[in-house]
């Protein structure tokens, strides 16, 4: 859902910027950046949640000394 919201906001920005005289391609690049950032955050979220929920003693299982 967040990627869809980012796409909608980006397209609104694109049309508005184009109406104010900014080149269409330049405005589209910012739209693409917004959408790619939202997609990357959505992809990385499960991995970041997994890293945050790791317990301190978890590294001992992998051979690291505490």
Rosetta constraint file for C-alpha pairs under 8 A:
AtomPair CA 1 CA 5 HARMONIC 6.33 0.50
AtomPair CA 2 CA 6 HARMONIC 6.10 0.50
AtomPair CA 2 CA 38 HARMONIC 6.71 0.50
AtomPair CA 2 CA 42 HARMONIC 7.78 0.50
AtomPair CA 3 CA 7 HARMONIC 6.07 0.50
AtomPair CA 3 CA 35 HARMONIC 6.24 0.50
AtomPair CA 3 CA 38 HARMONIC 5.42 0.50
AtomPair CA 3 CA 39 HARMONIC 5.82 0.50
AtomPair CA 3 CA 42 HARMONIC 7.78 0.50
AtomPair CA 4 CA 8 HARMONIC 6.18 0.50
AtomPair CA 5 CA 9 HARMONIC 6.14 0.50
AtomPair CA 6 CA 10 HARMONIC 5.92 0.50
AtomPair CA 6 CA 34 HARMONIC 6.28 0.50
AtomPair CA 6 CA 35 HARMONIC 5.52 0.50
AtomPair CA 6 CA 38 HARMONIC 6.54 0.50
AtomPair CA 7 CA 11 HARMONIC 6.10 0.50
AtomPair CA 7 CA 31 HARMONIC 7.30 0.50
AtomPair CA 7 CA 34 HARMONIC 7.48 0.50
AtomPair CA 7 CA 35 HARMONIC 5.61 0.50
AtomPair CA 8 CA 12 HARMONIC 6.22 0.50
AtomPair CA 9 CA 13 HARMONIC 6.13 0.50
AtomPair CA 10 CA 14 HARMONIC 6.05 0.50
AtomPair CA 10 CA 28 HARMONIC 7.98 0.50
AtomPair CA 10 CA 30 HARMONIC 7.46 0.50
AtomPair CA 10 CA 31 HARMONIC 4.39 0.50
AtomPair CA 10 CA 32 HARMONIC 7.51 0.50
AtomPair CA 10 CA 34 HARMONIC 6.54 0.50
AtomPair CA 10 CA 35 HARMONIC 7.25 0.50
AtomPair CA 11 CA 15 HARMONIC 6.25 0.50
AtomPair CA 11 CA 28 HARMONIC 8.00 0.50
AtomPair CA 11 CA 31 HARMONIC 6.52 0.50
AtomPair CA 12 CA 16 HARMONIC 6.09 0.50
AtomPair CA 13 CA 17 HARMONIC 5.85 0.50
AtomPair CA 13 CA 27 HARMONIC 7.40 0.50
AtomPair CA 13 CA 31 HARMONIC 7.21 0.50
AtomPair CA 14 CA 18 HARMONIC 6.03 0.50
AtomPair CA 14 CA 24 HARMONIC 7.12 0.50
AtomPair CA 14 CA 27 HARMONIC 5.13 0.50
AtomPair CA 14 CA 28 HARMONIC 5.81 0.50
AtomPair CA 14 CA 31 HARMONIC 6.56 0.50
AtomPair CA 15 CA 19 HARMONIC 6.14 0.50
AtomPair CA 16 CA 20 HARMONIC 6.43 0.50
AtomPair CA 17 CA 21 HARMONIC 6.53 0.50
AtomPair CA 17 CA 22 HARMONIC 5.42 0.50
AtomPair CA 17 CA 23 HARMONIC 7.87 0.50
AtomPair CA 17 CA 24 HARMONIC 7.71 0.50
AtomPair CA 17 CA 27 HARMONIC 6.27 0.50
AtomPair CA 18 CA 22 HARMONIC 5.04 0.50
AtomPair CA 18 CA 23 HARMONIC 6.09 0.50
AtomPair CA 18 CA 24 HARMONIC 5.43 0.50
AtomPair CA 18 CA 27 HARMONIC 6.90 0.50
AtomPair CA 22 CA 26 HARMONIC 7.03 0.50
AtomPair CA 22 CA 27 HARMONIC 6.66 0.50
AtomPair CA 23 CA 27 HARMONIC 6.38 0.50
AtomPair CA 24 CA 28 HARMONIC 6.09 0.50
AtomPair CA 25 CA 29 HARMONIC 6.23 0.50
AtomPair CA 26 CA 30 HARMONIC 6.83 0.50
AtomPair CA 27 CA 31 HARMONIC 6.47 0.50
AtomPair CA 28 CA 32 HARMONIC 6.09 0.50
AtomPair CA 29 CA 33 HARMONIC 6.18 0.50
AtomPair CA 30 CA 34 HARMONIC 6.23 0.50
AtomPair CA 31 CA 35 HARMONIC 6.33 0.50
AtomPair CA 32 CA 36 HARMONIC 6.00 0.50
AtomPair CA 33 CA 37 HARMONIC 5.98 0.50
AtomPair CA 34 CA 38 HARMONIC 6.24 0.50
AtomPair CA 35 CA 39 HARMONIC 6.15 0.50
AtomPair CA 36 CA 40 HARMONIC 6.03 0.50
AtomPair CA 37 CA 41 HARMONIC 6.13 0.50
AtomPair CA 38 CA 42 HARMONIC 6.20 0.50
AtomPair CA 39 CA 43 HARMONIC 6.19 0.50
AtomPair CA 40 CA 44 HARMONIC 6.05 0.50
AtomPair CA 41 CA 45 HARMONIC 5.90 0.50
AtomPair CA 42 CA 46 HARMONIC 7.93 0.50
AtomPair CA 44 CA 48 HARMONIC 6.21 0.50
AtomPair CA 45 CA 49 HARMONIC 6.09 0.50
AtomPair CA 46 CA 50 HARMONIC 6.17 0.50
AtomPair CA 47 CA 51 HARMONIC 6.26 0.50
AtomPair CA 48 CA 52 HARMONIC 6.22 0.50
AtomPair CA 49 CA 53 HARMONIC 6.29 0.50
AtomPair CA 50 CA 54 HARMONIC 6.61 0.50
AtomPair CA 54 CA 58 HARMONIC 6.54 0.50
AtomPair CA 57 CA 61 HARMONIC 7.64 0.50
AtomPair CA 57 CA 66 HARMONIC 7.97 0.50
AtomPair CA 58 CA 62 HARMONIC 7.47 0.50
AtomPair CA 59 CA 63 HARMONIC 6.86 0.50
AtomPair CA 59 CA 64 HARMONIC 5.64 0.50
AtomPair CA 59 CA 65 HARMONIC 7.69 0.50
AtomPair CA 59 CA 66 HARMONIC 7.82 0.50
AtomPair CA 60 CA 64 HARMONIC 5.07 0.50
AtomPair CA 60 CA 65 HARMONIC 6.03 0.50
AtomPair CA 60 CA 66 HARMONIC 6.81 0.50
